[in-house]
Amino acid sequence: MSTVILVGETDGNGIKDVSQQVAGVAAGMGEVVGLVIGKNVSESAMKLAAGKVIIADDERLEYYDPVKYASIVSQVVQKNDATKVLMGATTMGKDLGPRVAAELGWGYLGDCLEASSEGFVRPDFAGKVLARSKPEGPLVASIRNNAYPIGESWSGSVENFSGDIPDSTLNTTSIEKIGAGTIELTEANIVVSGGRGLESPENYEALIRPLAATMGAAAGASRAIVDAGWVPHSHQVGQTGKTVTPDLYLAIGISGAIQHLGGMSGSKFIAAINKDPEAPIFKVADYGIVGDLFETVPVLKTKLEKL
């Protein structure tokens, strides 16, 4: 049986949902060896759904460093004679995956929607095409969040990483901390996004953020208002922003340019509010409200607060 290395990411005292989802995928491909890297991650690492978990816990690994992390993954791969490395298509995973593939001389498939021993499916051309492939050689792949159910939170044997941690010329100079309770876009089950139809940054703050908080959702944005300086780039959903696959994507005042659709068309359900009945967003929306968002959003928020 082939061995699959599962790179898990921690979230506080636990493991990120996307890592547990990927664990379920990996279980169908062979013997799973989990790997968790960081500082003070031992307790969290033991919750990863893998038959064996290797923990690289060191103060030198407190912050993500591609040089150190890629080297550790490669060492674990070689020690366990693995043929696949899987990880979530998170901010870290999208950077780490290609680096590990290059270091090992393996193939790479990123942002996969489907993955199994039968092959992989990933979007191409801004989501307009689904590319199916069945690589024959060793492979590194990242899997989108919410593409699969969460695997059982259980692990078997645990061991500490005993390899080398290389020196790196990279230094972390600052850490940006998001506000308490803020949900990361790529990991959210619900995303509420606003666009140019909001007319001003004040309206984004007054309408989108409160509605997102009420729904337990992440707040997103179209490129138009990011370029206008209304919100940081970290909020941008789209081809040049973040790709999201929530259970529900609510687009408010967003026309639906192809670049935006490329970052959210994989959502399970899409709902839109726009006063223009011809807006492209309605072509992909499962539910739509043609109306004034300034009237609709406050009513929606009030109704949700009563649930």
Secondary structure as GFF3:
##gff-version 3
##sequence-region A 1 307
A	DSSP	beta_strand	3	8	.	.	.	ID=ss1
A	DSSP	beta_strand	10	11	.	.	.	ID=ss2
A	DSSP	beta_strand	14	15	.	.	.	ID=ss3
A	DSSP	alpha_helix	17	27	.	.	.	ID=ss4
A	DSSP	beta_strand	31	38	.	.	.	ID=ss5
A	DSSP	alpha_helix	42	45	.	.	.	ID=ss6
A	DSSP	beta_strand	50	57	.	.	.	ID=ss7
A	DSSP	three_ten_helix	59	61	.	.	.	ID=ss8
A	DSSP	alpha_helix	66	79	.	.	.	ID=ss9
A	DSSP	beta_strand	84	88	.	.	.	ID=ss10
A	DSSP	alpha_helix	91	104	.	.	.	ID=ss11
A	DSSP	beta_strand	107	112	.	.	.	ID=ss12
A	DSSP	beta_strand	114	116	.	.	.	ID=ss13
A	DSSP	beta_strand	119	124	.	.	.	ID=ss14
A	DSSP	beta_strand	129	133	.	.	.	ID=ss15
A	DSSP	beta_strand	139	143	.	.	.	ID=ss16
A	DSSP	beta_strand	155	160	.	.	.	ID=ss17
A	DSSP	three_ten_helix	185	187	.	.	.	ID=ss18
A	DSSP	beta_strand	190	194	.	.	.	ID=ss19
A	DSSP	three_ten_helix	196	198	.	.	.	ID=ss20
A	DSSP	alpha_helix	201	203	.	.	.	ID=ss21
A	DSSP	pi_helix	204	208	.	.	.	ID=ss22
A	DSSP	alpha_helix	209	215	.	.	.	ID=ss23
A	DSSP	beta_strand	218	221	.	.	.	ID=ss24
A	DSSP	alpha_helix	223	227	.	.	.	ID=ss25
A	DSSP	three_ten_helix	233	235	.	.	.	ID=ss26
A	DSSP	beta_strand	248	252	.	.	.	ID=ss27
A	DSSP	alpha_helix	258	264	.	.	.	ID=ss28
A	DSSP	beta_strand	269	274	.	.	.	ID=ss29
A	DSSP	alpha_helix	281	284	.	.	.	ID=ss30
A	DSSP	beta_strand	287	290	.	.	.	ID=ss31
A	DSSP	alpha_helix	293	305	.	.	.	ID=ss32
###
